[in-house]
Structure formats: structure tokens, C-alpha cells
Amino acid sequence: MAKLKKVSIRQSVLTAIGYLLPLVVAAGLLIAIGNLCGGQNVTKLEGMTVPDALTTVGVFGMGLIPSFIAGYIAYSIADRPGLAPGFLMGQIASFLGAGFLGGMIGGLVAGYIALLIETYLKVPKWAEALMPMMIIPTITAILGSLLMLFVLGGPITFVTSALENFITGLDQSSKVLYGFIIGFIGCLDYGGAISKVPNLICDGLLAQGITGPEGIKVLAAMVPPFGVSLAAVIAHVVKKPIYNAEEIEGIKIAFPMGACMISEGVIPIAMNDLVRTVICTATGCGVCGAISFAFGNGSSVPSGGVFVIPAMSQPLVAVAALLIGSLVTAVMLVIIKKRINPNETQKKEEEEVDLSALSFS
């Protein structure tokens, strides 16, 4: 009997996000540029200006998010036979108002149905060529659409609406708390598996038109590299060396990476003093998130680092949140990290091995 292949749900979602990200970035930038130029989302060609066109096309792109995430999750699970049914599940999610979450679940439904059919459905030899092109996509689309429309759609829509209402209904003190939590968790492992969870939630809320959490995600990702860079400067000023020469060279690389919203450059620096560095950077990210969320800053662009700050809803708030979060990280690092000899290196010289005594005779 055929054996069902093992599929990692997490990997499938991450694969889909990899395909989705260019769409979201392009659409978000179009909306931001259009809005900055006075454009609006319009429904008729008559009277449309260039800024209107940019904003409208960006909105079209954002509307494709559930279909993209569903299609490529299904593709990751079942390969090409799952792609078309996955896109259809995403369209159903949009129809139901289930958004990003509906697209994810629809993609999983389509992918696993297609995989089950491919694994266990036996057809005559003459029909094998029709399996990936017709039989699997058609049966998957029928079963998946029925499940989404009549079984899963209602609960998914309820959860999506509840999450939206919760986020939009937060008062000022709650915004500070949740902004801190999103920023703190989102920076715990510098772009690793833990930070993917809140970042995924932020992306899902962005698809629903809620931009505040996305603003936290973009800004907080820059705090660790900016914070350690600022810590090196402050440590030099106060004559308390906390980084060796090798780490200083790493910081010179991490800083420009951070400006592009790539926080992974901090990892080699953090590994030499992991607990203290994570505590300091995560706290700074939390402070950054709290300020950004509490003062109503949001981002319609999910990536781009400092280059998308002008397109945020409150650019001055974004700059203040980023600077204050980075400063908190830097001051904490200077205070709690131990003084070191700046000339020492973390690398140990390999001992030379005398092989002269070896004999192969």
C-alpha cells in the first residue's frame, strides 16, 4: 500500500510566505506611493489619475493575499496538482471574509486533499496522465470548496472577525502592552522560528487592512542591529569595552543589514553573550513596539527597513520609536555586559599536531 509522504506544515507556510512576500511588498509600496501623492482607491477608469492608479493596483494586489497564501501552501504540500485548487480555496476565503487565516487553512485543506488523492486513488493506466492536470485538481476543488463553504468557513470567519475587533478595540494602555509583547517576541531569536509567529500574525492583520502591528514588525526588526551598534559607540565613550575587535567588525556588517530590516546580522555577536544580549534586544524591541502601537503608527509595507519609514502613517513616531528602542537596548547592554579586554579574541588557536611519529609501514 502506498505511503503518504510526510509534510511539515510550518515549512509549507514559510514556503508560501516566500512566494507571497514580493506581492505584499510591491502592493504595499504602490499603496504608499499613491497615498503620498494624493491617490485614492477608485472603481472606475473615468477620472483616474496616476496616483489613483497606483493606489488602486496596490489594493488589487492586497486582495490577492488569501489566494496566494492558499495556492502556494497547497503547492508546497502536493506540488503542481495542488496549486489551482489552493488558489480557489483562497478565493473562497476572500468571499467569506476569512482573510489571511482563511487562506492558510484553505491552502492546507487543498494541499492535503490533493496529496491524499495522489497517494491513494488508483486509476487505469490510460488515465494516469490525466491525474495531475484534471483528476486531482477537479476532485480537490470540489471537496475543498464544500468543506470551506459549509464546514470551516463559518468558524474561520468568526475567529478572523474576533481578532480584528480585538485589535481595533484596544484602549491606549492595552496598546502599550500588546505593542510591547509583539515587539518583544518578534525579536527573541532574530528572524528565527519564534519570531515568525507574531510576524505571521502581523502579516495576516495587514491583509485585513490593520497596519499597526505591521509597523511594529518593521521597526522592531531594526532595533537589535541598531542597538548593538549604538552600544559599541556608548561603550567607547564611557571607556567600558564590551565587544572585542572581532565583534566590532561584525557590528559594522550588522548595522547596514539592520537598516534593510535584516536582523540576522546580530546572531554572531549575540552568540558570545547570548542571554544578556537577547534580554537587552528583546526589551528594546518591546519598547519600540509599545511606542509605535500606542501612538497610532502603522505600515502598509511589510518590509524595507528605514526606506519605508516615510510611507508609514506616522513617520515621526516611527523614527522616535526606533531610536528610543535602540537606545534602551544600547544602555542595557552597556550596563549589564561585563567589561572585557578589547584585544582578546573569541577564537582559540588550533594546536599544532606533530605527525612525525606516525608510520605507515
N, C-alpha and C positions, 0 to 999 in steps of 0.2 A: 504493500500500500504506500502511495506517495506520502512524503512527509512535508508538512507545512514549514516553510523557511522561517527562521527567527527574524523578527523585525524590532528594532529599537524605536519606540515612539518618540523619545527625546531626539534621536538623530534625525528622524523623519521631519519633525517640526523644525529643527535647526536647518536642515536642507531646504525646506520650503522658505524659511526666512531669508536664506541666502539668495534665493531667486526673487523674493519679494522686495528686498531692500532697495535695489535700483529703482523700482517703480515708485516706492514711497518717497525716496529722496527726490526723484525728478518731479513727481506730482507736488510734493510739499514746497519745493523751490519755485515751481510755477505759480502756486497759490501765493507764496510770499512776495515774489516779484510783482505779480499782478496787483496784489493788495497795496503794496508800497507805491505803485503808480496810479492808484485810484480805481483799479478794476473791480468788477463785481461778477458774481456767477449769474449768467443770463441764460435764458431758454430759447431765445430767438436770434437768428442771424442778423435781422434788421437792426441797425444802430449799434452793432457790436464794435467796440474799439479794440486795439491791440491789447491793452491791459485786461479788458474783459475776456478776451480770447485766452490769455494766459491763465487767468483765474479759473475760467470755465473748464479748460482742458485739465488743469490740476485737480479740480473736483471730480472730473470723469475718472482720472487715474485713481483717486482715493476710493471711488466707488467700486473699483476692480479688486480691492484688497481681499474681501472674502473669497472671491473666485480664485485669485492667485494662490492664497494660502491653502485652500482646499485642493486645488488642482495639483500643486506640487507636493503636498503631503501624500496624496494618493499616488502620484508618480514615484515618490521615494519608496513607497511600500510595494507597489505592484508593477512598477515600470510603465511602459507606454500604454498598456491596456487600461490602467487606472487614471490616466491623465484627463481624458474627456469627461468621464463620469464625475471626477473630482471637481472640475470646473462647473459642472451642472449643480453639484451639491452647494458650491459657493454661491451660485445664482439663487438657489433656493434660500440659503441663509440671508442673502440680501433682501429677498422678497418677504421673508418672515420678520426682518428687522433684527436678526440674531447676530449680525455683525461679525467681528473677528472670531469670537468664540464659536459661533455657528459654523464659520468657515473651517476652523480647526477640526471640530467634531465631524462635520460633513466630509472632510478630507480623509479622516481616519475610517469613517464608515465606508466610503467608496473604495479606499485602498484595501481594506481587509476583505470586503466582499469580492473584489476583483481577484485578490490573492487566493481566496478560498475556491473560487470558480476555476481559476487557472490550475490549481493543485489537484482538485478532486473531480472536476467534471470531465468525463471521458466521452469523446465524440468519435465518429467514424474517421478513418484516415483521410478521406477526401475533404472532410470539414476542418481538419487541423489548421489549415492556412487561414480559415475564417475566424479562428479563435481570437487573436489579438486585435483584429480590425473590426469585427462585427459582433461576435457572440458574447465575449466578455464585457465589452463596453455597454452593449444593449441591456443584458441581464442586470449588470451592476447599476446602470442608470434607473432601471425600473424598481429594483429592490431598494436601492438607496433613497430614491425620491419618495417612495412610500413611507420608509422609516422616518425620513426627515420631516415630511409634511404632517404625518398623522401620529407619530410616536414621540420623536425627540424635539420637534420644533417648538412646541409649547413650553416645556421646561427650560430649553436653552434661551428662548426669548425672555422668559421670566427672570432668569439669572442675569442676563445682559442688562435688562431694564433696571433691576435692583442695584446692580453695580454702578450704572450711570447715575441713578438717583442718589445713591450713597455719596459718590464723589462730588457731584454738583451741589449736594445739600450740606456739605461740611461747613461749620462755622469757622471763625478765624483761629481759635485755639486748636480746633481739630485739624485744620490745615497745617498748622505748625507741626503737630505731632506726626501726621501721616506723611508730610513732606520730609521730615527727618527720617522716618522709617524707610521710605522709598530710597532716599539718598544713601542711608547707612548700609542697607542690604545690597543695594546696587553696586557698591564699591568693595564689598568684602573680599572678593577674590580677583579683582582687576580683570574683568571681562570673562571670567570662568563660568562654571555651571551654576553657581549660586546666584550670581548677578544676572544671569539670563532670565530668572523667574520674574523679578519686578520689571525688568526691561521689556519682557514679553507682554506683561500686563499694560505697561505704558503704551506700547505699540498698538495693542488692542483698543485701548481707550482713544488713541489718536484716530483710529479708523471710525470711531463713533463721533468724532468731532470734538473730543475733550482733549485740549492741548496742554493743560497744566502739568500732568505727570511726565509728558514727553519733554517739557522744558527742564524738569529735574534730571531726567536721564541724560540729556545732552550736556548740561552744566556739570553734574556730579562726576561724569566720566573724565573731566579735565582736572578735577581737584587733586587727585593723587600725584600726577606728574608735576603740576604747578606747585603743590605743597612741598614736595621733597626738594624741588629746585629752590624755592624760597627759603626752606630750612637751611640749605647749604650756604646761602648768602648770609642769613642771620647768624648762623654759627660762626662764620668767618668774621663778622663784625664784632661779635661778643667774645671772640677768641676761645670758643669751645669747639674743637674739632669733633664732629660726629660721623664724618664719612672719610674713608681712605681715598687715596688717589684713584684707585680703580673704580670706586663707586662714583666719584666726581665725574669721571669720563662717562659712566653710564647715565648720570643725570643729564649731561649735555645731549645725549641721544633721546632720553625720555621726554625732555621738555618740548621739542618740536613735535614729537609724536603725540603728546598730550594736547597740543594746540589743534591737532587734527582729530581729537576725540579717540585716540588710541592709548588706553591706559596700561596696556601690557608692558610698556617700556619700564614700568616701575618694578616689575617682578624680580629682575636680577638684584636690584637694590634692596627690595624688601626681604629677600631670602636670607640676607646676612643678619637680620634682626626682625624676624617675621612678626612676632606678637606685638611688639611696640609699634612697628610701622603700620600694621593693619588697624590697630586701635586708633592711631592718630589719623590715618587717611579716612577711615570709615566715619569717624566723628566729624571731620571736616566736610565730608560729603553730605552727612546728615544736616549739618548747619546750613550748607549751601541749599539743599533741597527744601528745608524749612522756610528759608527767606524767600526763595523763588516762588514756592507754592502759596505762602501766606500773602504775598503782595501781588498775586494775580498774574505772574509771568507764565507764558505758555509758548510752545514751539510747534509750528505746523510742519517742521522739517525734522526728521528723526536722526539725522546725522550731519556732520560737517564741522563740528568743533566751533572755534571762535569765529569762523567765517559765516555762520548762520545767526550769530547773535543780533546783527542789525535787523534780521527778519523776524525776531521774536516779538511777542506782543508788548513786552516791557523791557526794551534793551538795557536801560539804565539799571533796572532791578536785576537783570541777568548779570551784568558786569559786577554790581555790588555783591551779589550772592556768590559769584565765582571768586572774587577777591577775598571776601571775608572767610569763605570756606577754606581757601588755600592758606590764608593767614593763620586760621585756627590749627590746621594741620601742621604748619611750619613751627608755630610756637610750641605746640605739644611735643613735636619731635625734638626740638632743641632742649626742652625741659627734661623729658624722660629718657632720652637716649644717653648712653654712657659716653664720657669723654674717651677718645681713642688717640693713639699715635697716628697722625695723618700719613706717615710714611710706610706704615705696615701694610702688608697685602694679605688678602684672604687666601691666596693660593699657596699651597705648600709645594716646595720644590720636590720633585721626584728624586728619590735616592738612586744613585748610580748602582747598578748591579754588576758585580765582577763575574764575567762569564769565562774567565781564562782557565778556571779549573775544570770546566766541562770537557768531557772527552766523548767522542762519537765512535771510537774504535772498538 
